[in-house]
Amino acid sequence: MEPMAQAADEAFIQNSIEETTVGIYILKSQDRSEDIGIVLEGQKVLQGLDNFALATAMLFGLMYALNLNYPPEMKFTFEVLQKIVMELEGCTLSVKAQVLRNRLFDVYFRLSREQFDSLLSRVGPRISRIHTNYREPVSSMEHLAICLRYLATGDSYTTIASSYRVGISTVAGIVPDVSKAIWDSLVDEFLPVPETADWQEIALGFKERWNFPNCVGAMDGKHVVIQAPHNSGSQDFNYKGTYSVVLLAVVDARYLFRVVDVGAFGRNSDGGTLAASAFGQALWEEKLHLPEDAPLPGTDHLGPMPHVFVGDEAFPLRRNVLRPYPGRNLSQPQRIFNYRLLRARRVVENAFGILAAQWRIYHRVIGVSPANVDAIVKATVALHNFQRWNSTVEAPAPQEEQHFPALSRLRRVSTNNSTREAVAVRESFTSYFSSAAGVVPWQHNIA
């Protein structure tokens, strides 16, 4: 090689290294020998490595040890390496490597390998495609993997398509189709319509875990923030200045969703959403098959009390719906009631927090059509219950309310048209929580 050409090549190599944030370099000399090493922040930090596989492993180790963030342009490379690790046969791996692979799988899809396989067996027949002579279809496993990865990250269709080497339009078709299939496959088993026996079981859970008898669920609503739909006018425009659809939910004492209503217009309040929902209509018309009225424990003198749902100030006070006392100048029994109701109602806030922490689609403004948003939200709710339905381990709950860009509180609207019966029910619960039969030791220190 001529001296000038060699100098030019060396200058080019040096410039390339200096412009590299994170990378692996391979330099081949005229005698066919290779120099393999690692570059960090424009500097060679390791040289003379034996092969590319070792360099890749060392790069991962350095990034972990130095707590480095890899640049966005390397994201697809790392995702490919992650998928390679997850697809390795378990029988060829050491115990530690198998543990690493399983943990990586959990983080990547938000499901364990066993849960993924179980879900695939349920969803697979609904999402399989016919083989033709023209091309091999995307497999059911990859359909499910693409959808779960989208729900787990909230990445754009373009990012998901690049990770899985498929077309953007393919991802755009897979996500809503698989989301609908997940809901259809799981809803009957993991989100069944509660019957009287189910309501009684829920009431027992609230009594034992949250010291609130005759409670059959905590209800609340959240805005799921979306991009402004075409020609939607103001119906999806909410009071916070964003576009959204509403997720209304009833949650039991174990953070399981028992009733959900998705798709109400973002401009509605909690109370308006409840009144317009099928669940609200059934509640007002007494068609929910709630258990018969029963006395609160140790207070037969108060007579039979209805089974109730607990909500915040956005909901109206009704015979079967309790809300806190408004205002600040409250008596001690009223403050105790508000604390006890808040304690029971917190499960629905915690359930929303767990849902958003698990499926990071809620950390972003969702950029799909409202119809597809409904399918995506229902899929995440079904998956939430699918993971926890038979679990004996209580899910960790967020200690403080967190803010998620695509999941925000609904507008609160006060109501002054409560019936005398509804007021009397709330006063009876207030008396019970301050009585010897209903008191808990720590309530006077908090209320």
Wavefront OBJ file of the C-alpha trace (Angstrom):
o trace
v 0.000 0.000 0.000
v 1.315 3.428 -0.900
v 2.204 5.676 2.082
v -0.317 8.357 1.066
v -3.137 5.832 0.641
v -2.274 4.188 3.938
v -2.286 7.582 5.702
v -5.665 8.419 4.146
v -7.124 5.107 5.350
v -5.771 5.609 8.844
v -7.238 9.122 8.957
v -10.614 7.790 7.809
v -10.527 5.064 10.469
v -9.582 7.528 13.177
v -12.357 9.926 12.172
v -14.887 7.075 12.161
v -13.844 6.031 15.656
v -14.018 9.578 16.985
v -17.558 9.982 15.617
v -18.779 6.727 17.222
v -20.629 6.886 20.544
v -20.924 3.156 21.197
v -19.783 0.417 18.858
v -17.655 -2.553 17.898
v -14.918 -2.145 15.292
v -13.213 -4.794 13.135
v -10.004 -3.788 11.340
v -8.499 -6.176 8.789
v -4.864 -5.853 7.779
v -3.154 -7.008 4.585
v -2.025 -10.244 6.209
v -5.724 -11.037 6.883
v -5.350 -10.618 10.627
v -8.169 -8.846 12.501
v -8.183 -6.334 15.308
v -11.551 -6.446 17.081
v -12.378 -3.965 19.819
v -14.918 -1.673 21.453
v -15.380 2.081 21.081
v -17.015 4.262 23.723
v -17.368 8.017 23.334
v -14.920 8.105 20.409
v -12.153 6.168 22.203
v -10.919 2.606 21.864
v -11.503 1.076 25.291
v -10.824 -2.607 24.472
v -8.638 -4.005 21.692
v -7.373 -7.355 20.500
v -10.536 -9.339 21.308
v -10.722 -12.824 19.850
v -14.042 -12.645 17.997
v -17.194 -10.602 17.421
v -19.285 -12.640 19.884
v -16.842 -11.877 22.683
v -16.846 -8.200 21.718
v -20.664 -8.139 21.868
v -20.681 -9.752 25.306
v -18.015 -7.342 26.551
v -19.966 -4.388 25.168
v -23.082 -5.452 27.079
v -20.984 -5.885 30.212
v -19.381 -2.463 29.894
v -22.702 -0.736 29.327
v -24.200 -2.471 32.353
v -21.180 -1.799 34.573
v -20.902 1.860 33.538
v -24.696 2.374 33.503
v -24.580 3.721 29.944
v -27.554 4.419 27.713
v -27.137 3.080 24.217
v -27.848 5.561 21.411
v -31.277 5.391 19.712
v -29.808 4.274 16.391
v -28.560 1.072 18.067
v -31.953 0.195 19.498
v -32.905 -2.230 16.743
v -29.543 -4.007 17.002
v -30.012 -4.606 20.702
v -33.590 -5.767 20.215
v -32.397 -8.312 17.654
v -29.800 -9.586 20.146
v -32.463 -9.766 22.864
v -34.711 -11.856 20.631
v -31.825 -14.173 19.774
v -31.191 -14.788 23.482
v -34.903 -15.423 24.155
v -35.139 -17.948 21.311
v -32.207 -20.085 22.484
v -33.121 -23.630 23.435
v -33.327 -24.031 27.191
v -31.676 -27.467 27.172
v -28.435 -25.999 25.804
v -28.174 -23.239 28.415
v -26.776 -23.277 31.902
v -29.124 -22.629 34.820
v -27.943 -19.025 35.128
v -28.381 -18.460 31.405
v -31.909 -19.876 31.565
v -32.774 -17.521 34.432
v -31.397 -14.596 32.412
v -33.403 -15.633 29.359
v -36.621 -15.955 31.375
v -36.118 -12.556 33.017
v -35.440 -10.998 29.637
v -38.637 -12.576 28.306
v -40.649 -11.167 31.225
v -39.312 -7.656 30.634
v -39.677 -7.828 26.877
v -43.291 -9.053 26.709
v -44.535 -8.323 30.273
v -45.541 -11.999 30.452
v -43.679 -15.077 31.610
v -42.874 -17.753 29.047
v -45.587 -19.989 30.507
v -48.157 -17.186 30.336
v -47.141 -16.384 26.756
v -47.583 -20.014 25.690
v -50.930 -20.243 27.473
v -52.128 -17.047 25.827
v -50.916 -18.231 22.422
v -52.907 -21.459 22.782
v -56.051 -19.391 23.423
v -55.485 -16.672 20.828
v -53.678 -18.668 18.145
v -56.728 -20.098 16.332
v -58.217 -16.606 16.014
v -55.132 -14.969 14.499
v -53.657 -17.726 12.318
v -53.452 -17.036 8.589
v -53.885 -19.351 5.607
v -50.723 -20.584 3.880
v -50.650 -19.830 0.158
v -48.357 -20.586 -2.757
v -47.310 -16.947 -2.992
v -45.718 -16.313 0.393
v -45.370 -17.611 3.915
v -47.726 -15.764 6.308
v -46.578 -14.193 9.566
v -46.934 -16.904 12.210
v -49.431 -16.725 15.071
v -46.551 -16.536 17.542
v -45.078 -13.530 15.775
v -48.525 -11.915 15.533
v -48.861 -12.168 19.308
v -45.259 -11.072 19.930
v -45.684 -7.929 17.812
v -48.901 -6.953 19.593
v -47.506 -7.575 23.077
v -44.341 -5.637 22.272
v -46.448 -2.694 21.114
v -48.547 -2.781 24.300
v -45.454 -3.209 26.480
v -43.545 -0.261 24.997
v -45.986 2.060 23.251
v -43.433 2.398 20.434
v -44.605 3.564 17.031
v -45.622 1.123 14.329
v -42.460 2.141 12.460
v -40.242 1.122 15.392
v -42.028 -2.207 15.887
v -41.860 -2.925 12.145
v -38.106 -2.299 12.100
v -37.582 -4.588 15.098
v -39.468 -7.499 13.541
v -38.470 -6.868 9.905
v -42.058 -6.567 8.680
v -43.938 -3.778 6.946
v -45.450 -0.857 8.806
v -48.873 -1.632 7.338
v -48.472 -5.216 8.552
v -47.966 -4.017 12.123
v -50.880 -1.580 11.741
v -53.117 -4.526 10.875
v -51.720 -6.950 13.438
v -52.055 -4.756 16.559
v -55.839 -4.129 16.463
v -56.626 -7.627 15.177
v -54.650 -9.372 17.910
v -55.945 -6.942 20.561
v -59.516 -7.863 19.650
v -58.602 -11.550 19.654
v -57.043 -11.244 23.133
v -60.223 -9.660 24.487
v -62.510 -12.203 22.807
v -60.378 -15.104 24.045
v -60.077 -13.973 27.668
v -63.200 -11.998 28.515
v -65.504 -14.918 29.342
v -63.011 -16.533 31.717
v -61.172 -13.589 33.228
v -63.740 -10.796 33.041
v -67.101 -12.592 33.325
v -70.333 -10.759 34.079
v -70.611 -10.980 37.904
v -73.527 -12.889 39.345
v -74.861 -12.758 42.900
v -72.304 -15.270 44.185
v -69.487 -13.248 42.596
v -70.679 -10.014 44.223
v -70.798 -11.790 47.594
v -67.213 -12.984 47.142
v -66.108 -9.455 46.244
v -67.903 -8.050 49.319
v -66.113 -10.579 51.523
v -62.773 -9.466 50.059
v -63.430 -5.797 50.848
v -64.526 -6.698 54.361
v -61.429 -8.782 55.101
v -58.772 -6.721 53.304
v -60.075 -3.167 53.522
v -62.466 -3.249 56.517
v -65.396 -2.050 54.428
v -68.373 -4.444 54.623
v -71.153 -4.612 52.029
v -68.809 -3.118 49.393
v -68.975 -4.805 45.993
v -66.431 -2.701 44.127
v -64.462 0.517 43.820
v -65.237 2.522 40.695
v -63.396 5.267 38.863
v -62.775 6.544 35.380
v -59.661 7.625 33.506
v -59.007 9.544 30.323
v -56.995 7.510 27.805
v -55.301 10.282 25.840
v -55.269 9.883 22.050
v -54.293 11.922 19.031
v -57.090 14.131 17.753
v -59.306 11.973 15.512
v -60.234 13.301 12.084
v -63.484 15.286 12.003
v -64.211 14.504 15.651
v -65.195 18.026 16.621
v -65.236 18.535 20.387
v -66.781 15.255 21.522
v -63.394 13.701 22.401
v -61.928 16.994 23.679
v -61.683 16.967 27.478
v -61.338 19.670 30.104
v -57.540 19.252 30.224
v -57.195 20.319 26.614
v -56.424 16.874 25.182
v -58.388 14.346 23.165
v -59.349 11.139 24.915
v -61.683 8.219 25.349
v -62.835 7.188 28.805
v -62.058 3.945 30.636
v -64.639 3.390 33.400
v -63.870 0.474 35.692
v -65.069 -1.368 38.777
v -62.259 -3.128 40.670
v -62.443 -5.747 43.421
v -60.338 -6.032 46.569
v -57.559 -7.936 44.727
v -56.991 -5.251 42.062
v -58.909 -7.252 39.449
v -61.118 -5.436 36.967
v -64.663 -6.812 37.252
v -66.562 -4.347 35.038
v -65.131 -2.059 32.358
v -66.694 0.353 29.907
v -64.399 1.774 27.210
v -65.030 4.343 24.537
v -67.098 7.113 26.111
v -66.340 10.574 24.779
v -63.563 12.444 26.564
v -65.731 15.470 27.312
v -67.877 13.429 29.747
v -67.410 13.465 33.517
v -67.286 10.311 35.657
v -70.934 10.695 36.554
v -71.968 11.311 32.965
v -69.935 8.347 31.754
v -71.483 6.113 34.411
v -75.024 7.209 33.557
v -74.467 6.583 29.835
v -72.788 3.183 30.266
v -74.530 -0.184 30.168
v -73.255 -0.825 33.699
v -74.744 2.456 34.958
v -78.085 1.719 33.316
v -78.180 -1.727 34.920
v -77.224 -0.217 38.304
v -80.002 2.383 38.236
v -82.526 -0.222 37.075
v -81.344 -2.724 39.743
v -80.448 -5.402 37.192
v -76.939 -6.207 38.446
v -78.059 -9.140 40.610
v -76.465 -7.610 43.703
v -76.848 -9.556 46.974
v -79.816 -8.814 49.159
v -79.505 -6.103 51.777
v -77.689 -7.334 54.884
v -76.898 -5.743 58.286
v -73.393 -4.411 58.833
v -71.436 -6.649 61.264
v -72.527 -6.110 64.877
v -75.100 -3.446 64.044
v -78.420 -5.217 63.684
v -80.120 -2.143 65.128
v -79.306 -0.205 61.944
v -81.273 -2.732 59.903
v -80.357 -4.263 56.534
v -77.997 -2.148 54.445
v -77.577 -2.257 50.658
v -74.412 -3.468 48.982
v -72.590 -0.456 47.589
v -69.944 0.710 45.167
v -67.489 3.340 46.413
v -66.355 6.247 44.276
v -64.927 9.745 44.504
v -66.665 13.129 44.355
v -67.249 12.791 40.613
v -69.967 10.190 41.139
v -73.483 10.916 42.375
v -74.620 9.750 45.805
v -77.137 6.959 45.293
v -78.514 4.091 47.282
v -75.838 1.751 45.877
v -73.104 4.359 45.297
v -71.232 6.046 48.147
v -69.123 9.171 47.738
v -67.210 11.254 50.318
v -68.711 14.102 52.295
v -67.868 17.384 50.537
v -66.241 20.380 52.150
v -63.675 20.916 54.886
v -65.705 21.740 58.001
v -66.623 18.134 58.713
v -67.357 16.404 61.980
v -65.061 13.685 63.290
v -67.414 10.842 62.202
v -67.658 12.361 58.722
v -63.865 12.620 58.414
v -63.570 9.006 59.561
v -66.116 7.971 56.925
v -64.177 9.822 54.230
v -60.947 8.117 55.289
v -62.505 4.647 55.326
v -64.136 5.213 51.953
v -60.862 6.547 50.509
v -59.031 3.495 51.838
v -61.454 1.144 50.081
v -61.603 3.232 46.915
v -57.817 3.312 46.627
v -57.814 -0.169 45.081
v -59.162 1.197 41.806
v -56.471 3.900 41.709
v -53.861 1.254 42.438
v -55.273 -0.998 39.722
v -54.952 1.811 37.177
v -51.386 2.424 38.366
v -50.471 -1.257 38.023
v -52.076 -1.368 34.562
v -50.112 1.659 33.341
v -46.835 0.442 34.875
v -47.252 -2.968 33.236
v -48.304 -1.758 29.779
v -46.316 1.319 28.824
v -48.665 2.147 25.978
v -50.279 4.346 28.660
v -47.078 6.365 29.041
v -47.618 7.921 25.609
v -50.330 9.638 23.664
v -51.863 6.787 21.677
v -51.726 7.559 17.978
v -54.364 5.225 16.533
v -58.053 5.572 15.699
v -60.601 5.615 18.571
v -61.980 2.216 17.514
v -58.525 0.674 17.738
v -57.868 2.460 21.042
v -60.933 0.718 22.481
v -59.556 -2.670 21.391
v -56.090 -1.900 22.777
v -57.421 -0.761 26.171
v -59.693 -3.775 26.520
v -56.793 -6.078 25.615
v -54.593 -4.618 28.379
v -57.423 -4.965 30.920
v -57.971 -8.598 29.935
v -54.223 -9.297 30.150
v -54.107 -7.610 33.586
v -56.699 -10.057 34.907
v -55.180 -12.990 32.995
v -51.887 -12.525 34.853
v -53.450 -12.182 38.316
v -56.681 -14.202 38.321
v -55.328 -17.229 40.188
v -52.387 -15.510 41.854
v -52.094 -15.801 45.620
v -49.420 -13.077 45.762
v -50.850 -9.621 46.306
v -49.752 -7.213 43.583
v -47.536 -4.330 44.696
v -49.518 -1.110 44.620
v -48.100 2.346 43.928
v -47.839 4.274 47.189
v -48.366 7.633 45.519
v -50.504 8.540 42.577
v -48.379 8.640 39.437
v -48.887 10.646 36.281
v -49.055 8.816 32.978
v -49.407 10.950 29.830
v -52.081 8.712 28.300
v -54.002 8.032 31.530
v -55.395 10.969 33.493
v -58.201 11.704 35.924
v -61.716 12.609 34.871
v -63.447 15.874 35.636
v -65.237 16.033 38.964
v -68.812 17.251 39.034
v -70.699 17.773 42.283
v -74.337 16.715 42.550
v -76.997 17.987 44.912
v -79.924 15.797 43.936
v -79.264 12.819 46.193
v -82.323 11.043 47.502
v -83.140 10.875 51.191
v -82.562 7.124 51.083
v -79.045 7.605 49.682
v -78.229 10.181 52.377
v -79.570 7.836 55.055
v -77.390 4.960 53.749
v -74.265 7.105 53.952
v -75.155 8.264 57.469
v -75.633 4.641 58.564
v -72.157 3.719 57.267
v -70.811 6.822 59.026
v -72.310 5.673 62.327
v -70.962 2.167 61.819
v -67.359 3.273 61.216
v -67.391 5.295 64.443
v -68.999 2.548 66.510
v -67.260 -0.161 68.505
v -68.309 -2.748 65.919
v -66.787 -0.930 62.944
v -63.823 0.989 64.291
v -60.231 0.227 63.268
v -57.459 1.165 65.743
v -55.567 3.641 63.559
v -58.448 5.661 62.080
v -58.498 8.349 64.798
v -54.813 9.114 64.149
v -55.442 9.703 60.452
v -58.945 11.165 60.091
l 1 2 3 4 5 6 7 8 9 10 11 12 13 14 15 16 17 18 19 20 21 22 23 24 25 26 27 28 29 30 31 32 33 34 35 36 37 38 39 40 41 42 43 44 45 46 47 48 49 50 51 52 53 54 55 56 57 58 59 60 61 62 63 64 65 66 67 68 69 70 71 72 73 74 75 76 77 78 79 80 81 82 83 84 85 86 87 88 89 90 91 92 93 94 95 96 97 98 99 100 101 102 103 104 105 106 107 108 109 110 111 112 113 114 115 116 117 118 119 120 121 122 123 124 125 126 127 128 129 130 131 132 133 134 135 136 137 138 139 140 141 142 143 144 145 146 147 148 149 150 151 152 153 154 155 156 157 158 159 160 161 162 163 164 165 166 167 168 169 170 171 172 173 174 175 176 177 178 179 180 181 182 183 184 185 186 187 188 189 190 191 192 193 194 195 196 197 198 199 200 201 202 203 204 205 206 207 208 209 210 211 212 213 214 215 216 217 218 219 220 221 222 223 224 225 226 227 228 229 230 231 232 233 234 235 236 237 238 239 240 241 242 243 244 245 246 247 248 249 250 251 252 253 254 255 256 257 258 259 260 261 262 263 264 265 266 267 268 269 270 271 272 273 274 275 276 277 278 279 280 281 282 283 284 285 286 287 288 289 290 291 292 293 294 295 296 297 298 299 300 301 302 303 304 305 306 307 308 309 310 311 312 313 314 315 316 317 318 319 320 321 322 323 324 325 326 327 328 329 330 331 332 333 334 335 336 337 338 339 340 341 342 343 344 345 346 347 348 349 350 351 352 353 354 355 356 357 358 359 360 361 362 363 364 365 366 367 368 369 370 371 372 373 374 375 376 377 378 379 380 381 382 383 384 385 386 387 388 389 390 391 392 393 394 395 396 397 398 399 400 401 402 403 404 405 406 407 408 409 410 411 412 413 414 415 416 417 418 419 420 421 422 423 424 425 426 427 428 429 430 431 432 433 434 435 436 437 438 439 440 441 442 443 444 445 446 447
